[in-house]
């Protein structure tokens, strides 16, 4: 529990107290209460929660797949609300969960299931249920659907609250999609639970009711197959990122951080959860095109020639070709291709502008530049978060989408930024001359160049003026994002004539992310 924020601990404790109050009236139930049925359903639900492997298929189930909700909904239809609430508690407390905050997870799971079960039982009785018998089955469908819908709604409300308390999701997006995603499955579970309840009271008895669990077991197997396929997708993404990190040692860890920052922006924008996952993958794989760039260019210590810079700037197109055949990436492919476009149309590879640039690509562009500026490289130290945000704001409207910059700033204000530390051996390895470049602070976009005394010259900008204290140029590092092709860059160190000049902070940063 100590690992959780105080708000999350309080929220879980409040839910547990509410669940205890819901179950407390069971003490006053007399001998006429269906205690025998409850004593059968409690271990049955607990046993279902322990199912970890199907011997028939050899398939492992994820943590929540073995918890068969039809058993709980059977309790909703058969038991008084306080007894129905108790059915969920032992099984939820004994079920295996992830190791991180395991005790809190178990208490939370037991509390939310008890509350949802109790509420559903109250609704089932309030709607006007008929006797649980086969002839009355059609008349039971409406009360059962109302109970299953209540069960789903209570879980959605509680889950949204814990997302706010434990993971600090914005309130306006915490509940988005929770009920629509869960309502259909819960209605199916409710129908199965109703069939179990009717069979339970039929002449065939409780043993016949257990046969309903067989198709539910098959449905869990199908879900486990989906889970396995999803794990394979994630392994594919990790393999591609690892290949990029091995090839370009200067930006190791950059891809994962860009994926994390992209999700932060996406949450602030209110994107749906499925798009957030696509956005995370786009951020993680935005540099996969480096696999098509010669390694000597990515590791070159000196300045790039115009031909070499052109080769590095092909990496978005290489990346798009690499992932073209990976169907599950979906919208992420466009973000990989266009994450170096600029809203003023001076980016690459296609020179798109404004709304022509895919939304996820505009998000990844901001996340990419931010992480590169705030990460330590072998040739310069990381910039403070505040300085990086100021740089992004100065380029909003020219290089970056202002809405994405504002979203990143708002998310950072709420959550902060906690990048993974770079091992000293990696941070210091590489180029001699780190001290020669770490002090230069040059604005990124044309507007910022003008404020600093540079003369922006359209697509062939005059190199920005260096600070007087800055040492002699060591040239741009390979792999830095230029943000535009030679001659149309607005944040590179210079136009075509200035390739040996020092890149600005976001110029270096964007190539790191090119990187």
N, C-alpha and C positions, 0 to 999 in steps of 0.2 A: 504494500500500500504506500510505502514511503516514496516509491519511485514516481507516483502520480502527483499532479498538481493538487493543491489544497481544495480547489473548487471541485475537482473530480472525486476526491475522497469524500467530500461533503455530499455530493450528488449521489454517489453509490450508497453512502450510509443512509441518506434520506429514502432512497428506493427500498433498501433492506427493511427499514422501519415501517414503511408503508405496506410492504409485503407481509411483515409480521402482524400488523394490525388487521389485514385482510384474512389471515389464516386463524387469528386468535379465537373467533367465534366457534371454531370447531370443537373447542373444549366444552362448550355448553350443549353440544348436540347429544341427544340421548341414545339409548341402545337401539332405537328404531332407525337411526342413520345407517346408510349402507357402508359400514366400516369394512366388511369383508371385501367388497368391490374395491375400496380404496387400498386395502392391504395387498390386493393382487396387482393393481395398476402401478403402485409405487415401485416395487422391484422390477416390474416389466419395463417401465420407462428407464429405470436405472440400467438394466441389462442392455437395452437398445443403445443407450449412451456409451456403453463400453465396446460396442462392435467396432473393431479397428481393421479387421481383415476378412475378406470373403474367401473361404477355403475353396469354393467352387471355381471362382474366377482368378484367385490369387491377387486380388486387387486391394490396395490399401485405401481407406477412406480418409478424407480430410477431417479436421477436428470436429466440425459440426454436422457432418453427414450422417453419423450414426444415431443422432438424437431424433427419433421418429415422432414428429409432432402429432400424427394421428392418435397416439396413445394419450397425449394431453387433451386433445379435443374429444376423445372418448370420455375422459374424465369430466369435461365440460358438460356433456350430454347426460351423463349418468349420476353425477354427484352434486351435492349442494356446493355453492361457491367456496366456502372456507375449506372443505375437503378437497375440492378440485385444485385449489391453490397449493395445498400441501403435496400433491402428487409430483409436482415438478421439482421440489426442493432437493431431496436426496440425490436424485439422478444428476441434477445440475452441479451439485457440490462434489460429486465423485467423478464426473466426466473429465477426461484429459483435456487440458488446455495448453496454450503456449506457455513457455516457462516464464517469460517476462510478465511480472505482476500477476502471477498465477492465482494467488489468493483473492486479489481484487476482482479478477476476471470471473472466478467461480461464484463469488458472492453476487456480483452484478448479474451474471447469467441466471442464477437461481431467483433473484429478486424480480427481474423483468419478466421471466416466465410465470412466476407466481401471480404477479399483478395482471398480466395479460389473460391468464387462465381464469382468474377470479372475475375479471370484468366480462369476459366472454360468457361465463356461466350465468352471471346476472342478466345479461342481454338475452340469452337463450330462454330464460324463464319469463322475462318481461314481455318478449314478443308474443308469447302464448304457445308453448310447445304442446304437442299432442302426445298421447301415450307412445312409448317407444316400441312399436310393433310393425311388422311388415305391411299390413293393410294401410297404416297411417303414414307410410314412408313418404309419399308425395307431399303430404301436408307438413312434414317436418323439414322440407328443403329450405323454405324461407327462414324459419328461426335458426336453422343450422348455418345458413349463409350469413345471416346477421351476426351470429356468434363468431364465425370465422373471420368476418370482416372486422369486428371489434378486436379480436385477438391480433390481427395484423396491424390495425391502426395503433393500438397501445404499444406494440413493439416498435413501430416506426417512430412514434412520439418520443419514447424513452431512448431509442438509439440516437435520434437527432440531438437530444439533450446531452448525452454522454460525449458525442462528437464535439460539442461546444466546450464542455467542461474539461475533457481529458485531452483533446487534440486541438482545441482552440479554433475550430472551424468558424467562419463567419455565420452569424445567426440566419442571415437571409438565404444561405445555401445549405445549411446543415441538414435540413429535412428534404431537400430536393431529391426526388427520385426514389426515396426509401419506400413509400407506400406503393407506388405503381409497380416497383420491381417485386415486392413481396406479396401483394394481394392475390395474384393469380395462383402461385404455389400454395398459399395458405387456404384458399378456397378449395383446392384439390385435396389438401390434407383434411379439411373440414368434412368433405364428402366421404373420405375414407374413414374418418372417425365416426361419422354418423352410421355408416354401414357396420362398423364394429359394435356400436352401441345397440343397434337394432338386433344384430345376431346375438349379442350378449343376453338380451332379454327373450330371445326366441327359444324354441324347443331344442335347438342345436347346442345352445350353451356357450360359455366363454371360449372353449377350445375352437369352435368354429369361427369365433370372432378373430382369433389370432391369425387365421389364414389371410386376412386382409393385409397383414404386414408383409406377405410375400411380394406382391407387386411394389410395395414401398421400398423393399430391399433392392429390387431391380432398379427402381428409380434412383436410389442412392448409388448403385453401381454406374448408372449412366452419368450421374453428376461427377463421380470419381474419374470417369474417363475424360470428362471436360476439364476437370482439375489437372489431370495428367497432361492433357494437350496444352493447357495454359502454362504449366511448368516448362514444357518443351519450348514454347515461345519465348519465355523469359530466359531460358538457357541459350537460345539462339542469339538473343540481344546481348547477353553477357559475353558470349564468345566473340561477337563482332567488336564490342567495346574493348575487350582484352587485346584483340589483335591490333587495334588502333593504339592503345597505350604502349604495347611492346614496340611498335614502329616509331612512335613519337614520344620519347621519354620526357620531353620538356613539359608536356601538358598532361601528365598522368593524373587521373582522378578528375580532370576537367569535365569529361562527359557526364559523369554521374552528378556532379554539382550543377551543371547546366540543366539536367533533367529535373533536379530538385527545385531550382529557382523557377523553372518554367511552370511547374505545378503550383508554386506559390502564386505566381501571376495569374494562372488560370483559375485558381480558387477565388481570388479577389475579383476576377471578372464574372464569376458565377457560372463557369462552365459545368456541364453535367459530368458525373463521375466517369462515364465511359469515354468522354472526350479528354478528361484529365489523364486517363491512362495512355491514350494515344499521344497526348502532348508530352507526357513523361518519356515515352519511347522516342519521340521525335527529338527531344532535347538530348537524350542519351546517345542517339545515333547520328546527330547532326554532323559529326566529323568523320563518319565512316568512309567518306570519299578519300581520306588521306591514304587509304590502302592503295589507291591508284596513283599517288604522287611519289616520285622517286625518293627513296629514303635519304639520299645525299642532300636533297633540297630541304627536307624537314630538319636535318641535323647540321646544316651548313652554318658556320659561325660568322661568316662575313655577309656583306650586303648581297641581295639578289639582283641579278641582271633582269632587264625587261623580259627576256624570254623565260627565265626561271620564275619570275613573278606570275607570268601568264600561265605557266604550268601549275603553280600552286592554286591559282584561281579557278582551275578546272575541277577542284575537289567536290563542289556541290553536285556537278553533273555526274562525276564518277560515283558519288554516294547514291544518287538517284538510280543509276544503272545497277548498282550492287543490290539494292533492296527492291528493285522493280518487281521481281517475281515472288516476294514474300507477301502473301495475300493479307495476313492479319495486321499488317502495318497500316493499311488504309490511308487516312488523311496524313499520317506522318511522312509519307513519301514526298508530298508537296512541300512540307516544311523543311525537309532535308535539302530539297532542290533550291528553295528560295530564301534560306535564312540569311543570305548576304545581300538581298535586295534592300534598297533604301526607299523611304517614303517619298523622297524627291525625285526618284527615277534614275539616280546615278549609281545604283548598285549593279550587281551581277548575279546570275549569268544572263538574265533576259531584260534587265533594265526596267522592271515593273515599278509602278509607283502607286502610292496611296492604297486604296481598297483593292487594287489589282493583286496585291501581295496577299497570299493566303493568311488568314488570321493566326494560325498556329506558327507560321514562319515569322510573323512580326513579334510574337511572344518569344520565340527561341532567340531571335536576334538580340533582344534586350537582355535576356538571361545570359547569353553567350558573352556579350561585352561586359556585363557586370561581373561575372565570375572571373574573366580574364584580368580585369583591372584589380580585383580584390585578391588575386592569387599571387603567391610568390613564385617568381621565375628565376632561373639561374642568372639572368642578366638584369634583373631589377626586383625590388621589393614590392610586396603587395601594397596597394593604396587603401586608405581607410574607406569604410563603407560610405561615410558621408561624402567624401571626395568623389567616389565613383558615382554616387547618385547625382551630385552636382554636375558631373560631366555628362551623364545621361540626359539630365534636364536641359543642359545647354544645347544638346543635339536633337532634342525632341522636336518633331515637325520637319526636320531635314533628313536626318539619318534614321531616327527611330519613331515609332508610333507613339504620340504623347500619351494615349490611353494606357498603353502597356507600361510606360515609364511610371505613370501615376499609380498603377496597380502594384508594381514592384515596390515602390516607396511605401505605400499603405501596408502591404504585407510585411515588409521589413520592420516597420514601426510596431506592428502587432506581435510578430514572432521573433524578430532579430535574425541574424545570419550566423550560422555555426558551421563553417566549412571544415572538412576533415583536415587535420594538420598535415603539412608536407614534411616527410622525413628529412632531416638536415642533409643527409647524404645526397638526396635527390635535389633539394633546393639549392645546394651549393655546387653541384657537379655541372660541368659543361664548359662555359666560356670563361676565359680569363678576361678581365675588362668589365666585370659586373659593375665595379665602382664608376666606370666611365659613363654608364647609361642610366644608373638608378636615380640620378638627381634631376633628369630632364622632365619638365612638366609642360606639355604642349597641348593646346585645345584640340578637339577632335573634328568638329564640323566647321563648315565655312563661316557660320555666324560667330562661333567661338574664336576662330582664327582672326576675324576682323576685330573683335574686342581685344585680342592680344597684340594687335598691330600687324598681323599678316594681311596680305592682300589677296583675298579669294579671287580666283580667276576662272570660275566656271569649271569646265572639265579638265582644265590644265592648270590647277591651282599653283600659285607661287609657294615654295616651301615656307612653312611657318617659321617665324623668328625664334631662335633658341634663347633661353634665359642666359644672361651674361655669365652666370656662374657655371653654366653647363660645360663640361669638357668636350673635347672634339668628338665628332660623330664616330660611332663604331659600325654604323650601318644597320639596316633592318635585319631582324632575325628571321630565318626561314620558319614558316609555319604560322607567323602572325597573320591575323586577318587584316586585309587591306580595306575591306568594305566596299570596294569598287574596282573596276578594271583600270589598268593604267590609263591615265588621261581623263577618267571620270570620277576618280576618288575624291571625296570631300573630307576624308579623315585620315588618309594615309600620311606618311611623313612628307611627301611631296608629290608633285605631278611627275610626268615621265622624266623630266630633267633632274629630279631630286631624289633618285632612288637610293643614293648613298646617304641621305639625311637621316636624322633621328626620327623615328616614328613617334607620334603623340601617344599618350597613355592608352586611349581607346584604340589607336592605330595598332600599337603593339598588342593590346589586349585582344582585339578582334582577330589578329593573325594567330595569336595563341589558340584562340578558339577555332581557328581555321581548320582551322584550326579551329 
